[in-house]
């Protein structure tokens, strides 16, 4: 039995089962390689739609030496709970 190959901090490839395993926080998802590509295409399409949506903006920052990016939904200042 071979150990899975670490692809990134949150992803492994299991050659024996031909699967990609993704982990985020306490969630792990396993995909057959063929399924992973379909999943990737769907996630990429959602990401592109959100990035092109004028109601969202991309924030970038560094945390513990790692570059992070998050999508933030724009809010109307009149709706801001801190401005009331």
N, C-alpha and C positions, 0 to 999 in steps of 0.2 A: 504494500500500500504506500503510494507516494503522498507526501505532504503537499497541500495546495500551494501554488505559487502566488506570492504577494505581488499584485499589480500596482496597487496604490495603498495608501493608508487605510482605505475603506473597501478595497476590492481584492478578491482572490480568484484564481483560476484553478479549478480541480480537473486535472487532466484525465483522471480515472473515470469521472462521471461526465466529462465534457461540459462543465457548468461554470458559470461566473456567479460569485456570491458577493453581494453588496451589503454593507452594514452601515447604519446611521443610528446613532444613539443606541436604543435597545431593539432596533428592528433589523432583521436580516432577510434578504430576498435572494433566492437562488433561481437562475435562469439557465436553460440550455443555451449554448453559444448562439444558435440560430434565433432563439426567442430574445436574447439580449439585444441583438441588433434591431429588432422591431421595437423593443422598449426604448432603446437609445433614440431611434428616429422620432418616436412619439414625444419623449422628453425634450428633445431638441426643438421640435415644432412648437411645443408649449412655451419653452424658453424664448424663442424668437417672437412669438405673439405677445408675450408679456413685455419684452424689451421694446417692442414697437408701439405698445399701448401708451398713450399720453397720460394715463392715470397712474403709471408706475415710473420709478426711476431707480437706477442702479447705484448703490452705495458701495464703496470699496474702502477697506481699512486693513490694518495689520494687527493680528492678535497672536501673541507669543511667537513672533517671528514668522508667522504664516499669513500670506495675503488672503483676505476673505472678501467675498462679494455677496451682497444680499439685495433682493428686490424689495422696495418699500412703496407702498401705495400712497399716492399723494392725497392729502386731505385738504378740505376747504378750511381756511383759518377760522371762519366763523363757527365751524363744527369742533374745533379743537377744545378739549375739555379743560385745558389750562388757560384758555382765553376767556372763559365765562366768569 
